Amino acid sequence: MRDSELVSIALPVRNGAGRLEGVVRSVLAQDHQHIELVISDNASTDATEELCRDLAAGDERIVYHRHPRNVGLLGNFTHAARISRGAFIRWIGDDDRLEPSCVSRALAAFAADERLILVTNQVAYTRDGGQVTTTPYPGPGEGATAGAGLGSDDPVERFAEMLRLLNESPFLIDPLYGLLRRGPATEIPRRNMLREDEVYAAKLALAGPWAHVPEVLSHRNWRTERITRLAGRLDVPSWQSHLANTLQCRELLRWLHQAELTEAQRRRARTAVLRMFARRQRRTIAHRSRKLLSMVRFV
């Protein structure tokens, strides 16, 4: 990969004046010098605008855009990528941090394999209470063959591996905060809904092979949040929180109908979706049963 290749770091923010300076410093400290940092301000009401304009005035690599009205969390997220100019794009949260070699290590993986559309890396998550969690991605599940999983040329194999990971742990792999080729980052349609990030990850798995750098190259803050509160932040109807599994699987099945797959591949992919749905439903039923039993004890 050429050292002159422009990489865009897309930073969506709303009311992040107290958090932004650290993430901006980590982006500008990348050892890959050809960087642009695109800040998309979702009509902040705090001092975010003043801070960002000051930062942009001090470094020509910073591009600042402000929405005059709130366009929603997902709308701001996708806008930050659309207005960028890089051949490669990476999103970053307004309280995240990158190691200096994060971009260059991903670009090296792209240079080694022209098939790739996405390169992820191991992430260190700071959870509620300050506990830091990092979990190495172990590769494809038991019984997988060489070249299987997310690096496979078979789109359904990649898709099934992504769905497996979504059921295993949120800390294993994070495709939304990896380095993407511009096309998948900006052209794959996205729908505002609960678990949209998981749906988008599955769409990316269908779109092309991935690689993974098994090093902690980025740091994220992880907050436990009730699904009903998340629905409010996303501005989706609260009733969807009770049908999140069903709506997610319906969206995945709808996308399979549109994806460039053979009929045999669609059948395999639908089976993977239904397997994920069944497993999640069993978990939901078990959770509700435990909750009901705990309530009965106090009656």
N, C-alpha and C positions, 0 to 999 in steps of 0.2 A: 504494500500500500504506500502510495507516495506521501512524503512528509507534508506536501502542499495540499493534500486532500482536506477540504473544509468539513468540519464536524460541527453540527449545531446541537447545543444543549438547550432544551426547551424547558423553561421554568415558569409554570403557571402559579399565580399567587393571588390571594385576597387577604388583605389586612395582615401582612406578614412583616411589618416594619421591624419588629423586635427579633426576627429570626433570620433575615435575609443575608446579612453581611457575611456570616460564616460560610454559607453555601456558595455565595458568589466568589469568595476568596478561593475555595477549593476548586471551582471550575476554572478560574483564571490561572491557577497554579499547575494545570496539566502540562506534562512534558511534551505532548503533541501541541505545537504552537498554533496551528491553523484552526482556531476555535472561534465560534461566535456563540454568545450567550443571549438567547432570546427570552426576555421577560415579558409575560403577558399578564397584565394587571386587571383583575376582574372587578373593576369599579370599587377599589378599596376606599374605605372611609377613614383610615388612620393615616399615618405619615408615610405609607408605602410609596406614594407617587414622588414625594420630595426626595426620599432616600434613593429611589431608582434613578431619578433624573441626575442626581449628584454622582452616582456610580457610573452612569453612562457617559457623563461629561468627562470623567477621569480615565476612561478606557474605551477606545474605539471598537473593541470586540463586543461590547454590550449593546444590544438593540432593545429598546424599551417601547412597549405598546400598551396603551391604557384603553379599556372599554369604557364608554360613557355610562353604560348600565350593566347590571349583573347578567351574564349570559349563561350562568350555571357552571357547576364544577366540570362536567364533561365538555361542555362547549368551550371553556377556557383552555382545558387540557389539549383538545384537538387543534384549537386555533394557534396555540404556541408552536406547534409543529408545522402547520400550514404556512405560516408567515416566515419560517426559517428558510435558509438558502442551501444548507449543507447536503451533500450526497449521502451523509449518514446523520442520523438523529438519535438523541438520547434524552428522555425526559428525566427531570429531577424534581423532587419535592422541595418545598421552601424551607425545610429544616433538615435536609439531608446533607451528606458530605461525600466527596469523591477522593480516593487516593490519587496522587499525582500521575500514576501510570495507568489509570483506569481506561482512558480512551485509547492510548497507544497499545495496550495489551489486547484490546478488542480488535483494533485495526490489524494487528499482526495475525489474528485468527482469520479475519476476512481475507487477508493477502494469501494465506496458506490454502484457502478453499473457496473458490469463486462461486460455489453453489449456495453459500450461506446467505440468509436474509437477516439473521439475528445472532448476536453473540451476547450471552449472559455471563455473569460472574457471581461468585459467592458473596453474600451480603451479611454484614453484621447488623443485627436489629437490636435497638435499645427499647426494651419493653416497659410497660407501666412499672414504676418503682425503681427504674434504673438498671434492671437486669439486662445483660447483653447476651443475645442468642445468635449463634451462627451454626448452620447445619450443612455439611458438605452434600452436594448432590451425588448420590451413589451410582447414577447411570440407570439404564433400563432395568425393568423388573426381572425377577427370577426366570430363567429359561430363555432370555433374549439372546439373539445371535449377534455376532460382530457386526457393527455398523447399524445396529437397530436403535430404536428410540428416537430422540429428537434430531439426530443427525442422519436418519435414514432417508433414502430416496423415495420411500413409500409414504405418501401423505397420510394414509390411515394409521400406519404404525406410529408416526409422529403424533397424530391426533389422539390415539389411544394412550400413548405415554403421557401426554399433557393431562388428560382426564384422570389418569392414575395419580399423578402428582397432586392434582387439585384435591383428591380425597385423602392423600397422605398427610401433608403438612404445608402450611403457607410459607414456611421458611426454607424449603428445599431449593426453589428456583423462582426467579422473579422476572418474567419476560417483559413486563411493562417498563422496567427500569434497566433494560439492556441497551446495547447499541444496535439500531435498526438501519437497514437500507431505506432510503427515502420512500420508495414506492409503498411497501407494506405499512410504513408509519403514517402515511397520509391518504392512501387510496382505499384501504379496507374500511367499509362503512361500519359505523358504531351507533348503537341505540342506547339512549339513556334509560337505564334500568338497574335494579339491584344485581350485583355480581356481574356487572358489565365487564369488569376487568378480567374475570375468568372466561367469559365468552370471547373476548378479544384475544386472549392468550390461545384459546383453541383455534380461532380463525388463523392466527399466525402460524400455528403448528401445521395447518393444512397448506399454508402459502409457500413453505419452503423449509429446507434443513436449517438447523441451528448448531452452534457450537457453544461450549461452556468453558470458561476459564476458572479452574478450581482454586482461586485465591480471593481473599477478602479485599475487594477493590472499591467497595462503596459501603456507606453506613446510612441506615434509615431508622427513623423512629416509628415504633409500632404501638398503636393505641387500640386497646380492646373497646369495641363500640357495639352497642345493641343495634340489631338490624332495623328496628323501628326508628331509631335516631338517624341512622345512615339514610333511610328512605327520606327523611326530612331534609337532610343536607343535599341529597340528589334531586329534591323536588319531584319525587315520584309518589303516587298515592300510597297511603299507609297500608291499605289492604294487601299490597303486593308483598309485604314482609311475611305474610302468612302463606304465600304461595311461591316463595322465592325459588325453591327447587324445581317446581313444575314450570314456571316461566323461563327459568334458565335453560332447562332441557328442551322446551318448545323452541326457544330461539336457536339453540344449537341444531336441532332437527331442520328448522327452516333454512339455516345457512347451508346445511348439507345438500339441500335440494338445489341451491344455486351454485355450489362449488363445482369446479371442473373435475368431476370424478366419474369413473365408470359405474355402471349399476352394481357390479359386484363390490366395488369399493364403498359405495353408499350403504349397502347392506351391512358390511363390516363396521362402518363408522356408526350407523344407527345402533348396532348391537353394543358398541362401546358406550354410547350415550345412555342407553337404557340400563346398562350395568352400573354406570355411575349414579343414575337416578335412583335405582333400587337400593344401592348402598346408602345413599344420603337419606332416603326415606326411612330405612331401618334405624339409622342414627337418630333421626328426628323423633320417631316413635319411642325409642328407648329413652331419650332425653325427657320427653313429655311424661312418660310413665314414671320415671324417677321423681319428677317434679310433683306429679299427682300423689305418689306415695308419701312424699315428705309433707304434703299438705294434710293428708289423712291422719298422720301421726299426731297432729295438733288439734284434731277435731274431738 
